[in-house]
């Protein structure tokens, strides 16, 4: 009986994660900075200032990728920040072997519909 209950919980948890992914609507990709100087900073404050009303108020996920589309997680660089509250930053001085950060773009997963659908005016 315990095994059966565990199996049901496992399936329910896995299904919930899939359902969340299906319910996400993504913003456009944003690339407001480049890695020249101290690093690449795609911070939430700067993005919201530069792209007003283009990011939902409480993003559920963040994705970062190089400009060529390679996911940031597969690059092997160190990120100072990578979350839905502060955004994304890669600092050149944190990298191995005097390597500089690559140029990254970010997007955010929001509850659907995003952007919000405007009601039709009659």
N, CA, C and O atoms as CSV, one atom per row, in Angstrom:
chain,resi,resn,atom,element,x,y,z
A,1,UNK,N,N,0.824,-1.199,0.000
A,1,UNK,CA,C,0.000,0.000,0.000
A,1,UNK,C,C,0.867,1.262,0.000
A,1,UNK,O,O,0.547,2.222,-0.700
A,2,UNK,N,N,1.950,1.278,0.765
A,2,UNK,CA,C,2.824,2.447,0.814
A,2,UNK,C,C,3.469,2.700,-0.545
A,2,UNK,O,O,3.624,3.851,-0.953
A,3,UNK,N,N,3.839,1.654,-1.234
A,3,UNK,CA,C,4.456,1.796,-2.544
A,3,UNK,C,C,3.491,2.446,-3.531
A,3,UNK,O,O,3.892,3.304,-4.317
A,4,UNK,N,N,2.258,2.052,-3.495
A,4,UNK,CA,C,1.243,2.611,-4.376
A,4,UNK,C,C,1.055,4.107,-4.116
A,4,UNK,O,O,0.966,4.890,-5.062
A,5,UNK,N,N,0.997,4.502,-2.873
A,5,UNK,CA,C,0.837,5.916,-2.523
A,5,UNK,C,C,2.035,6.722,-3.009
A,5,UNK,O,O,1.867,7.816,-3.548
A,6,UNK,N,N,3.242,6.192,-2.824
A,6,UNK,CA,C,4.442,6.875,-3.292
A,6,UNK,C,C,4.384,7.082,-4.802
A,6,UNK,O,O,4.715,8.160,-5.294
A,7,UNK,N,N,3.969,6.065,-5.529
A,7,UNK,CA,C,3.864,6.162,-6.979
A,7,UNK,C,C,2.884,7.227,-7.413
A,7,UNK,O,O,3.143,7.947,-8.378
A,8,UNK,N,N,1.783,7.343,-6.735
A,8,UNK,CA,C,0.779,8.349,-7.070
A,8,UNK,C,C,1.329,9.750,-6.822
A,8,UNK,O,O,1.107,10.647,-7.635
A,9,UNK,N,N,2.037,9.953,-5.726
A,9,UNK,CA,C,2.628,11.258,-5.417
A,9,UNK,C,C,3.678,11.618,-6.463
A,9,UNK,O,O,3.735,12.761,-6.917
A,10,UNK,N,N,4.493,10.667,-6.842
A,10,UNK,CA,C,5.528,10.905,-7.837
A,10,UNK,C,C,4.912,11.314,-9.175
A,10,UNK,O,O,5.375,12.263,-9.807
A,11,UNK,N,N,3.893,10.617,-9.597
A,11,UNK,CA,C,3.227,10.949,-10.856
A,11,UNK,C,C,2.576,12.322,-10.769
A,11,UNK,O,O,2.671,13.110,-11.709
A,12,UNK,N,N,1.928,12.613,-9.674
A,12,UNK,CA,C,1.258,13.904,-9.511
A,12,UNK,C,C,2.265,15.047,-9.542
A,12,UNK,O,O,1.999,16.089,-10.140
A,13,UNK,N,N,3.413,14.861,-8.909
A,13,UNK,CA,C,4.440,15.899,-8.898
A,13,UNK,C,C,4.988,16.123,-10.299
A,13,UNK,O,O,5.142,17.266,-10.731
A,14,UNK,N,N,5.279,15.056,-11.001
A,14,UNK,CA,C,5.821,15.160,-12.353
A,14,UNK,C,C,4.812,15.826,-13.291
A,14,UNK,O,O,5.178,16.684,-14.094
A,15,UNK,N,N,3.580,15.440,-13.189
A,15,UNK,CA,C,2.534,16.027,-14.020
A,15,UNK,C,C,2.367,17.508,-13.714
A,15,UNK,O,O,2.157,18.305,-14.629
A,16,UNK,N,N,2.458,17.893,-12.442
A,16,UNK,CA,C,2.347,19.303,-12.072
A,16,UNK,C,C,3.427,20.144,-12.722
A,16,UNK,O,O,3.151,21.257,-13.170
A,17,UNK,N,N,4.647,19.641,-12.785
A,17,UNK,CA,C,5.739,20.376,-13.421
A,17,UNK,C,C,5.472,20.542,-14.914
A,17,UNK,O,O,5.724,21.607,-15.478
A,18,UNK,N,N,4.966,19.496,-15.550
A,18,UNK,CA,C,4.647,19.588,-16.974
A,18,UNK,C,C,3.521,20.587,-17.212
A,18,UNK,O,O,3.569,21.361,-18.169
A,19,UNK,N,N,2.513,20.575,-16.350
A,19,UNK,CA,C,1.397,21.505,-16.492
A,19,UNK,C,C,1.866,22.947,-16.359
A,19,UNK,O,O,1.412,23.817,-17.103
A,20,UNK,N,N,2.774,23.210,-15.413
A,20,UNK,CA,C,3.289,24.569,-15.241
A,20,UNK,C,C,3.985,25.023,-16.515
A,20,UNK,O,O,3.771,26.143,-16.977
A,21,UNK,N,N,4.818,24.158,-17.082
A,21,UNK,CA,C,5.540,24.512,-18.304
A,21,UNK,C,C,4.566,24.832,-19.437
A,21,UNK,O,O,4.806,25.751,-20.220
A,22,UNK,N,N,3.482,24.088,-19.528
A,22,UNK,CA,C,2.486,24.332,-20.577
A,22,UNK,C,C,1.766,25.658,-20.365
A,22,UNK,O,O,1.318,26.279,-21.329
A,23,UNK,N,N,1.648,26.095,-19.119
A,23,UNK,CA,C,0.919,27.324,-18.814
A,23,UNK,C,C,1.787,28.569,-18.881
A,23,UNK,O,O,1.285,29.675,-18.680
A,24,UNK,N,N,3.062,28.422,-19.156
A,24,UNK,CA,C,3.948,29.582,-19.219
A,24,UNK,C,C,3.886,30.245,-20.586
A,24,UNK,O,O,3.845,29.577,-21.619
A,25,UNK,N,N,3.881,31.542,-20.569
A,25,UNK,CA,C,4.025,32.333,-21.785
A,25,UNK,C,C,5.319,33.127,-21.620
A,25,UNK,O,O,5.546,33.749,-20.583
A,26,UNK,N,N,6.155,33.102,-22.638
A,26,UNK,CA,C,7.460,33.741,-22.522
A,26,UNK,C,C,7.475,35.141,-23.123
A,26,UNK,O,O,6.800,35.427,-24.112
A,27,UNK,N,N,8.262,35.993,-22.498
A,27,UNK,CA,C,8.495,37.328,-23.029
A,27,UNK,C,C,9.393,37.206,-24.254
A,27,UNK,O,O,9.860,36.119,-24.595
A,28,UNK,N,N,9.620,38.314,-24.895
A,28,UNK,CA,C,10.632,38.364,-25.945
A,28,UNK,C,C,11.999,38.163,-25.293
A,28,UNK,O,O,12.117,38.226,-24.069
A,29,UNK,N,N,13.018,37.924,-26.091
A,29,UNK,CA,C,14.388,37.881,-25.584
A,29,UNK,C,C,14.881,39.314,-25.419
A,29,UNK,O,O,14.592,40.179,-26.246
A,30,UNK,N,N,15.633,39.558,-24.337
A,30,UNK,CA,C,16.195,40.880,-24.058
A,30,UNK,C,C,17.716,40.786,-24.030
A,30,UNK,O,O,18.274,39.865,-23.433
A,31,UNK,N,N,18.386,41.738,-24.677
A,31,UNK,CA,C,19.847,41.838,-24.646
A,31,UNK,C,C,20.188,43.314,-24.593
A,31,UNK,O,O,20.399,43.940,-25.632
A,32,UNK,N,N,20.245,43.876,-23.398
A,32,UNK,CA,C,20.461,45.316,-23.253
A,32,UNK,C,C,21.921,45.661,-22.964
A,32,UNK,O,O,22.293,46.833,-23.023
A,33,UNK,N,N,22.743,44.682,-22.657
A,33,UNK,CA,C,24.129,44.944,-22.283
A,33,UNK,C,C,25.032,44.009,-23.074
A,33,UNK,O,O,24.571,43.033,-23.665
A,34,UNK,N,N,26.318,44.318,-23.078
A,34,UNK,CA,C,27.295,43.401,-23.662
A,34,UNK,C,C,28.420,43.217,-22.654
A,34,UNK,O,O,28.530,43.996,-21.707
A,35,UNK,N,N,29.255,42.202,-22.839
A,35,UNK,CA,C,30.246,41.878,-21.804
A,35,UNK,C,C,31.470,42.781,-21.762
A,35,UNK,O,O,32.374,42.532,-20.965
A,36,UNK,N,N,31.532,43.804,-22.576
A,36,UNK,CA,C,32.667,44.735,-22.509
A,36,UNK,C,C,32.696,45.383,-21.132
A,36,UNK,O,O,31.648,45.611,-20.529
A,37,UNK,N,N,33.872,45.676,-20.641
A,37,UNK,CA,C,33.982,46.287,-19.312
A,37,UNK,C,C,33.951,45.224,-18.233
A,37,UNK,O,O,34.760,44.297,-18.250
A,38,UNK,N,N,33.016,45.350,-17.283
A,38,UNK,CA,C,32.983,44.444,-16.126
A,38,UNK,C,C,32.269,43.127,-16.375
A,38,UNK,O,O,32.507,42.162,-15.649
A,39,UNK,N,N,31.400,43.054,-17.376
A,39,UNK,CA,C,30.659,41.822,-17.636
A,39,UNK,C,C,29.361,42.101,-18.362
A,39,UNK,O,O,29.158,43.186,-18.907
A,40,UNK,N,N,28.483,41.109,-18.364
A,40,UNK,CA,C,27.183,41.227,-19.034
A,40,UNK,C,C,26.098,41.284,-17.970
A,40,UNK,O,O,25.931,40.343,-17.193
A,41,UNK,N,N,25.364,42.383,-17.936
A,41,UNK,CA,C,24.348,42.610,-16.905
A,41,UNK,C,C,22.972,42.771,-17.551
A,41,UNK,O,O,22.681,43.791,-18.176
A,42,UNK,N,N,22.150,41.768,-17.391
A,42,UNK,CA,C,20.759,41.796,-17.860
A,42,UNK,C,C,19.883,41.813,-16.603
A,42,UNK,O,O,19.103,40.891,-16.363
A,43,UNK,N,N,20.025,42.869,-15.813
A,43,UNK,CA,C,19.354,42.930,-14.513
A,43,UNK,C,C,17.901,43.366,-14.653
A,43,UNK,O,O,17.544,44.113,-15.564
A,44,UNK,N,N,17.088,42.891,-13.747
A,44,UNK,CA,C,15.656,43.173,-13.801
A,44,UNK,C,C,15.374,44.675,-13.750
A,44,UNK,O,O,14.541,45.168,-14.509
A,45,UNK,N,N,16.052,45.404,-12.872
A,45,UNK,CA,C,15.817,46.851,-12.772
A,45,UNK,C,C,16.103,47.555,-14.095
A,45,UNK,O,O,15.315,48.388,-14.544
A,46,UNK,N,N,17.214,47.225,-14.707
A,46,UNK,CA,C,17.583,47.857,-15.981
A,46,UNK,C,C,16.640,47.429,-17.100
A,46,UNK,O,O,16.251,48.249,-17.932
A,47,UNK,N,N,16.273,46.153,-17.126
A,47,UNK,CA,C,15.354,45.673,-18.166
A,47,UNK,C,C,13.984,46.335,-18.041
A,47,UNK,O,O,13.391,46.749,-19.036
A,48,UNK,N,N,13.491,46.428,-16.810
A,48,UNK,CA,C,12.175,47.067,-16.605
A,48,UNK,C,C,12.215,48.551,-16.997
A,48,UNK,O,O,11.238,49.079,-17.527
A,49,UNK,N,N,13.345,49.220,-16.735
A,49,UNK,CA,C,13.476,50.634,-17.099
A,49,UNK,C,C,13.542,50.810,-18.620
A,49,UNK,O,O,12.944,51.732,-19.174
A,50,UNK,N,N,14.268,49.925,-19.276
A,50,UNK,CA,C,14.452,50.043,-20.723
A,50,UNK,C,C,13.267,49.493,-21.524
A,50,UNK,O,O,12.990,49.952,-22.632
A,51,UNK,N,N,12.578,48.514,-20.956
A,51,UNK,CA,C,11.440,47.879,-21.640
A,51,UNK,C,C,10.207,47.902,-20.732
A,51,UNK,O,O,9.783,46.856,-20.243
A,52,UNK,N,N,9.631,49.083,-20.504
A,52,UNK,CA,C,8.485,49.158,-19.587
A,52,UNK,C,C,7.305,48.311,-20.078
A,52,UNK,O,O,6.979,48.296,-21.265
A,53,UNK,N,N,6.682,47.614,-19.137
A,53,UNK,CA,C,5.492,46.785,-19.372
A,53,UNK,C,C,5.737,45.596,-20.293
A,53,UNK,O,O,4.783,45.008,-20.803
A,54,UNK,N,N,6.994,45.233,-20.515
A,54,UNK,CA,C,7.304,44.091,-21.374
A,54,UNK,C,C,7.590,42.827,-20.573
A,54,UNK,O,O,7.711,41.740,-21.139
A,55,UNK,N,N,7.698,42.973,-19.236
A,55,UNK,CA,C,7.966,41.831,-18.354
A,55,UNK,C,C,6.874,41.802,-17.298
A,55,UNK,O,O,6.554,42.830,-16.703
A,56,UNK,N,N,6.304,40.633,-17.064
A,56,UNK,CA,C,5.245,40.510,-16.059
A,56,UNK,C,C,5.784,40.888,-14.676
A,56,UNK,O,O,6.995,40.880,-14.452
A,57,UNK,N,N,4.894,41.213,-13.769
A,57,UNK,CA,C,5.318,41.692,-12.454
A,57,UNK,C,C,5.982,40.604,-11.615
A,57,UNK,O,O,6.849,40.906,-10.794
A,58,UNK,N,N,5.593,39.349,-11.806
A,58,UNK,CA,C,6.177,38.250,-11.029
A,58,UNK,C,C,6.510,37.073,-11.941
A,58,UNK,O,O,5.746,36.110,-12.008
A,59,UNK,N,N,7.649,37.139,-12.649
A,59,UNK,CA,C,8.021,36.028,-13.523
A,59,UNK,C,C,8.184,34.728,-12.729
A,59,UNK,O,O,8.629,34.739,-11.581
A,60,UNK,N,N,7.817,33.618,-13.357
A,60,UNK,CA,C,7.951,32.308,-12.719
A,60,UNK,C,C,9.278,31.647,-13.057
A,60,UNK,O,O,9.791,30.849,-12.273
A,61,UNK,N,N,9.837,31.971,-14.218
A,61,UNK,CA,C,11.112,31.395,-14.631
A,61,UNK,C,C,11.920,32.444,-15.387
A,61,UNK,O,O,11.391,33.452,-15.856
A,62,UNK,N,N,13.215,32.173,-15.487
A,62,UNK,CA,C,14.111,32.982,-16.316
A,62,UNK,C,C,14.940,32.013,-17.143
A,62,UNK,O,O,15.333,30.951,-16.660
A,63,UNK,N,N,15.201,32.378,-18.374
A,63,UNK,CA,C,16.099,31.617,-19.231
A,63,UNK,C,C,17.155,32.579,-19.751
A,63,UNK,O,O,16.858,33.724,-20.091
A,64,UNK,N,N,18.385,32.102,-19.807
A,64,UNK,CA,C,19.475,32.885,-20.381
A,64,UNK,C,C,20.164,32.024,-21.427
A,64,UNK,O,O,20.300,30.812,-21.263
A,65,UNK,N,N,20.594,32.663,-22.497
A,65,UNK,CA,C,21.284,31.964,-23.580
A,65,UNK,C,C,22.255,32.934,-24.235
A,65,UNK,O,O,22.112,34.151,-24.116
A,66,UNK,N,N,23.240,32.383,-24.924
A,66,UNK,CA,C,24.128,33.233,-25.707
A,66,UNK,C,C,23.325,33.808,-26.872
A,66,UNK,O,O,22.219,33.345,-27.153
A,67,UNK,N,N,23.865,34.792,-27.534
A,67,UNK,CA,C,23.155,35.377,-28.668
A,67,UNK,C,C,22.949,34.367,-29.788
A,67,UNK,O,O,22.063,34.543,-30.624
A,68,UNK,N,N,23.758,33.308,-29.814
A,68,UNK,CA,C,23.582,32.255,-30.820
A,68,UNK,C,C,22.603,31.179,-30.360
A,68,UNK,O,O,22.342,30.225,-31.093
A,69,UNK,N,N,22.052,31.326,-29.137
A,69,UNK,CA,C,21.015,30.411,-28.672
A,69,UNK,C,C,21.466,29.266,-27.788
A,69,UNK,O,O,20.656,28.401,-27.455
A,70,UNK,N,N,22.726,29.229,-27.397
A,70,UNK,CA,C,23.212,28.160,-26.520
A,70,UNK,C,C,22.782,28.472,-25.085
A,70,UNK,O,O,23.074,29.559,-24.587
A,71,UNK,N,N,22.091,27.537,-24.405
A,71,UNK,CA,C,21.654,27.797,-23.028
A,71,UNK,C,C,22.837,28.139,-22.118
A,71,UNK,O,O,23.889,27.504,-22.191
A,72,UNK,N,N,22.657,29.137,-21.268
A,72,UNK,CA,C,23.729,29.600,-20.383
A,72,UNK,C,C,24.271,28.478,-19.501
A,72,UNK,O,O,25.469,28.430,-19.222
A,73,UNK,N,N,23.390,27.576,-19.063
A,73,UNK,CA,C,23.804,26.499,-18.161
A,73,UNK,C,C,24.828,25.563,-18.799
A,73,UNK,O,O,25.586,24.904,-18.088
A,74,UNK,N,N,24.861,25.496,-20.118
A,74,UNK,CA,C,25.762,24.552,-20.784
A,74,UNK,C,C,27.105,25.172,-21.155
A,74,UNK,O,O,27.954,24.491,-21.730
A,75,UNK,N,N,27.315,26.441,-20.840
A,75,UNK,CA,C,28.543,27.142,-21.224
A,75,UNK,C,C,29.682,26.888,-20.243
A,75,UNK,O,O,30.838,26.766,-20.649
A,76,UNK,N,N,29.360,26.807,-18.952
A,76,UNK,CA,C,30.401,26.600,-17.945
A,76,UNK,C,C,30.931,27.884,-17.332
A,76,UNK,O,O,31.936,27.853,-16.622
A,77,UNK,N,N,30.286,29.007,-17.588
A,77,UNK,CA,C,30.713,30.250,-16.963
A,77,UNK,C,C,30.024,30.408,-15.608
A,77,UNK,O,O,29.017,29.761,-15.321
A,78,UNK,N,N,30.597,31.287,-14.786
A,78,UNK,CA,C,30.063,31.558,-13.450
A,78,UNK,C,C,29.137,32.763,-13.550
A,78,UNK,O,O,29.492,33.777,-14.151
A,79,UNK,N,N,27.940,32.651,-12.956
A,79,UNK,CA,C,26.983,33.757,-12.985
A,79,UNK,C,C,26.800,34.307,-11.577
A,79,UNK,O,O,26.558,33.554,-10.634
A,80,UNK,N,N,26.915,35.600,-11.445
A,80,UNK,CA,C,26.726,36.242,-10.147
A,80,UNK,C,C,25.258,36.170,-9.736
A,80,UNK,O,O,24.940,35.905,-8.577
A,81,UNK,N,N,24.378,36.406,-10.687
A,81,UNK,CA,C,22.936,36.386,-10.448
A,81,UNK,C,C,22.275,35.682,-11.621
A,81,UNK,O,O,22.647,35.886,-12.776
A,82,UNK,N,N,21.276,34.840,-11.305
A,82,UNK,CA,C,20.510,34.163,-12.360
A,82,UNK,C,C,19.182,33.761,-11.739
A,82,UNK,O,O,18.968,32.590,-11.428
A,83,UNK,N,N,18.284,34.736,-11.558
A,83,UNK,CA,C,16.990,34.433,-10.945
A,83,UNK,C,C,15.927,35.422,-11.407
A,83,UNK,O,O,16.226,36.415,-12.069
A,84,UNK,N,N,14.690,35.135,-11.047
A,84,UNK,CA,C,13.558,35.942,-11.511
A,84,UNK,C,C,13.405,37.260,-10.757
A,84,UNK,O,O,12.641,38.123,-11.188
A,85,UNK,N,N,14.110,37.433,-9.649
A,85,UNK,CA,C,14.005,38.673,-8.872
A,85,UNK,C,C,15.004,39.713,-9.376
A,85,UNK,O,O,14.630,40.855,-9.643
A,86,UNK,N,N,16.258,39.326,-9.504
A,86,UNK,CA,C,17.312,40.269,-9.876
A,86,UNK,C,C,17.701,40.203,-11.347
A,86,UNK,O,O,18.318,41.136,-11.861
A,87,UNK,N,N,17.354,39.121,-12.030
A,87,UNK,CA,C,17.710,38.979,-13.434
A,87,UNK,C,C,18.951,38.126,-13.611
A,87,UNK,O,O,19.065,37.053,-13.017
A,88,UNK,N,N,19.885,38.604,-14.429
A,88,UNK,CA,C,21.058,37.812,-14.804
A,88,UNK,C,C,22.276,38.716,-14.865
A,88,UNK,O,O,22.216,39.824,-15.398
A,89,UNK,N,N,23.386,38.231,-14.312
A,89,UNK,CA,C,24.645,38.953,-14.490
A,89,UNK,C,C,25.804,37.975,-14.508
A,89,UNK,O,O,25.858,37.013,-13.742
A,90,UNK,N,N,26.719,38.255,-15.401
A,90,UNK,CA,C,27.952,37.487,-15.545
A,90,UNK,C,C,29.088,38.495,-15.399
A,90,UNK,O,O,29.173,39.453,-16.167
A,91,UNK,N,N,29.958,38.284,-14.419
A,91,UNK,CA,C,31.041,39.226,-14.117
A,91,UNK,C,C,32.344,38.670,-14.685
A,91,UNK,O,O,32.720,37.534,-14.394
A,92,UNK,N,N,33.026,39.468,-15.492
A,92,UNK,CA,C,34.258,39.009,-16.138
A,92,UNK,C,C,35.296,38.525,-15.136
A,92,UNK,O,O,35.945,37.507,-15.376
A,93,UNK,N,N,35.469,39.225,-14.025
A,93,UNK,CA,C,36.508,38.859,-13.046
A,93,UNK,C,C,36.203,37.545,-12.321
A,93,UNK,O,O,37.095,36.985,-11.684
A,94,UNK,N,N,34.973,37.042,-12.400
A,94,UNK,CA,C,34.615,35.758,-11.771
A,94,UNK,C,C,34.945,34.556,-12.647
A,94,UNK,O,O,34.843,33.418,-12.188
A,95,UNK,N,N,35.338,34.783,-13.894
A,95,UNK,CA,C,35.542,33.680,-14.836
A,95,UNK,C,C,36.938,33.081,-14.705
A,95,UNK,O,O,37.872,33.729,-14.231
A,96,UNK,N,N,37.055,31.826,-15.138
A,96,UNK,CA,C,38.333,31.110,-15.086
A,96,UNK,C,C,39.268,31.588,-16.198
A,96,UNK,O,O,38.821,32.045,-17.250
A,97,UNK,N,N,40.553,31.476,-15.948
A,97,UNK,CA,C,41.595,31.709,-16.958
A,97,UNK,C,C,41.485,33.069,-17.655
A,97,UNK,O,O,41.713,33.167,-18.861
A,98,UNK,N,N,41.140,34.107,-16.905
A,98,UNK,CA,C,41.008,35.460,-17.465
A,98,UNK,C,C,40.037,35.527,-18.649
A,98,UNK,O,O,40.132,36.411,-19.500
A,99,UNK,N,N,39.123,34.593,-18.680
A,99,UNK,CA,C,38.102,34.557,-19.731
A,99,UNK,C,C,37.071,35.656,-19.476
A,99,UNK,O,O,36.788,35.988,-18.324
A,100,UNK,N,N,36.518,36.212,-20.532
A,100,UNK,CA,C,35.438,37.194,-20.395
A,100,UNK,C,C,34.093,36.501,-20.570
A,100,UNK,O,O,34.002,35.451,-21.207
A,101,UNK,N,N,33.071,37.088,-20.010
A,101,UNK,CA,C,31.714,36.569,-20.186
A,101,UNK,C,C,31.319,36.650,-21.651
A,101,UNK,O,O,31.762,37.540,-22.377
A,102,UNK,N,N,30.497,35.732,-22.071
A,102,UNK,CA,C,29.900,35.814,-23.395
A,102,UNK,C,C,28.764,36.829,-23.349
A,102,UNK,O,O,28.390,37.305,-22.276
A,103,UNK,N,N,28.224,37.152,-24.501
A,103,UNK,CA,C,27.091,38.075,-24.570
A,103,UNK,C,C,25.816,37.245,-24.454
A,103,UNK,O,O,25.550,36.382,-25.291
A,104,UNK,N,N,25.031,37.510,-23.412
A,104,UNK,CA,C,23.828,36.726,-23.134
A,104,UNK,C,C,22.562,37.527,-23.383
A,104,UNK,O,O,22.551,38.756,-23.325
A,105,UNK,N,N,21.505,36.794,-23.661
A,105,UNK,CA,C,20.157,37.354,-23.735
A,105,UNK,C,C,19.307,36.602,-22.722
A,105,UNK,O,O,19.622,35.465,-22.373
A,106,UNK,N,N,18.238,37.222,-22.248
A,106,UNK,CA,C,17.364,36.584,-21.259
A,106,UNK,C,C,15.902,36.740,-21.673
A,106,UNK,O,O,15.536,37.653,-22.413
A,107,UNK,N,N,15.088,35.825,-21.173
A,107,UNK,CA,C,13.640,35.961,-21.299
A,107,UNK,C,C,13.010,35.381,-20.045
A,107,UNK,O,O,13.644,34.635,-19.300
A,108,UNK,N,N,11.753,35.736,-19.826
A,108,UNK,CA,C,11.066,35.359,-18.597
A,108,UNK,C,C,9.788,34.600,-18.914
A,108,UNK,O,O,9.082,34.912,-19.874
A,109,UNK,N,N,9.503,33.597,-18.088
A,109,UNK,CA,C,8.261,32.846,-18.201
A,109,UNK,C,C,7.226,33.438,-17.262
A,109,UNK,O,O,7.464,33.570,-16.061
A,110,UNK,N,N,6.082,33.793,-17.815
A,110,UNK,CA,C,5.009,34.434,-17.053
A,110,UNK,C,C,3.744,33.587,-17.146
A,110,UNK,O,O,3.619,32.729,-18.019
A,111,UNK,N,N,2.819,33.841,-16.240
A,111,UNK,CA,C,1.517,33.178,-16.341
A,111,UNK,C,C,0.841,33.621,-17.639
A,111,UNK,O,O,0.925,34.785,-18.028
A,112,UNK,N,N,0.182,32.696,-18.289
A,112,UNK,CA,C,-0.531,33.012,-19.532
A,112,UNK,C,C,-1.874,33.644,-19.219
A,112,UNK,O,O,-2.440,33.351,-18.165
A,113,UNK,N,N,-2.399,34.473,-20.055
A,113,UNK,CA,C,-1.736,34.948,-21.275
A,113,UNK,C,C,-0.749,36.070,-20.965
A,113,UNK,O,O,-1.008,36.915,-20.108
A,114,UNK,N,N,0.363,36.072,-21.655
A,114,UNK,CA,C,1.329,37.161,-21.563
A,114,UNK,C,C,1.822,37.474,-22.947
A,114,UNK,O,O,2.234,36.545,-23.643
A,115,UNK,N,N,1.815,38.690,-23.398
A,115,UNK,CA,C,1.275,39.816,-22.647
A,115,UNK,C,C,-0.233,39.684,-22.465
A,115,UNK,O,O,-0.898,38.962,-23.208
A,116,UNK,N,N,-0.760,40.388,-21.471
A,116,UNK,CA,C,-2.195,40.272,-21.198
A,116,UNK,C,C,-3.029,40.630,-22.434
A,116,UNK,O,O,-2.680,41.524,-23.206
A,117,UNK,N,N,-4.110,39.926,-22.592
A,117,UNK,CA,C,-5.002,40.194,-23.718
A,117,UNK,C,C,-5.870,41.393,-23.366
A,117,UNK,O,O,-6.503,41.430,-22.311
A,118,UNK,N,N,-5.891,42.357,-24.249
A,118,UNK,CA,C,-6.706,43.558,-24.010
A,118,UNK,C,C,-8.163,43.233,-24.330
A,118,UNK,O,O,-8.449,42.621,-25.359
A,119,UNK,N,N,-9.074,43.632,-23.466
A,119,UNK,CA,C,-10.484,43.378,-23.759
A,119,UNK,C,C,-10.927,44.165,-24.989
A,119,UNK,O,O,-10.506,45.300,-25.214
A,120,UNK,N,N,-11.778,43.534,-25.764
A,120,UNK,CA,C,-12.289,44.206,-26.960
A,120,UNK,C,C,-13.269,45.299,-26.555
A,120,UNK,O,O,-14.093,45.119,-25.659
A,121,UNK,N,N,-13.162,46.419,-27.225
A,121,UNK,CA,C,-14.066,47.539,-26.956
A,121,UNK,C,C,-15.226,47.446,-27.945
A,121,UNK,O,O,-15.020,47.320,-29.152
A,122,UNK,N,N,-16.433,47.509,-27.419
A,122,UNK,CA,C,-17.606,47.404,-28.300
A,122,UNK,C,C,-18.055,48.759,-28.776
A,122,UNK,O,O,-19.028,48.859,-29.525
